[in-house]
Amino acid sequence: MSEKIIEEIKKMSVMDLVNLVKKIEDEFGVSAAAPAAAVVAAPVAGSDAGSAEEKVEFKVTLKDVGAEKIKVIKALRASIQGLSLKDAKEMAEGAPCVVSESAPKDDAKKMKEALEAAGAKVELS
């Protein structure tokens, strides 16, 4: 049974997956972001207990597309490898939406810069 579910998920677009995750979170009262946050916040062995750990993964959220939707769609496609034009358009039209759940620090900054250069409002968390 789980293999069938996985096969169906593989066929879904990015926006369909985002919507599915939201529905699962609402239905079961859980958050898909919680485990990633717990891993990032976990103390590193040998580190001082009082020192703050630098965050290494970020959630990239497209808050607003702005006036240049086409430029934002192009920036999304350039920032996310393998993203189809249809999926990029759905993401832009569905703002606010999560562009990446757990992007490495450098990748998250590059995504934010590219999308903001296109006129979008982006939040890293």
Number of C-alpha atoms within 10 A of each C-alpha: 5 7 8 9 9 10 10 10 14 11 10 12 16 19 19 15 14 17 13 14 15 14 12 13 14 11 9 8 8 12 12 12 12 9 10 14 16 10 10 15 14 9 14 10 7 6 10 10 10 6 8 10 14 9 12 13 21 22 20 22 20 25 17 20 24 14 11 11 17 15 18 27 25 16 22 26 18 15 18 14 8 9 15 15 13 14 18 24 19 17 23 23 14 15 16 15 19 19 26 19 17 18 17 14 16 12 17 25 15 12 23 24 16 20 23 19 13 21 19 24 19 21 15 17 12
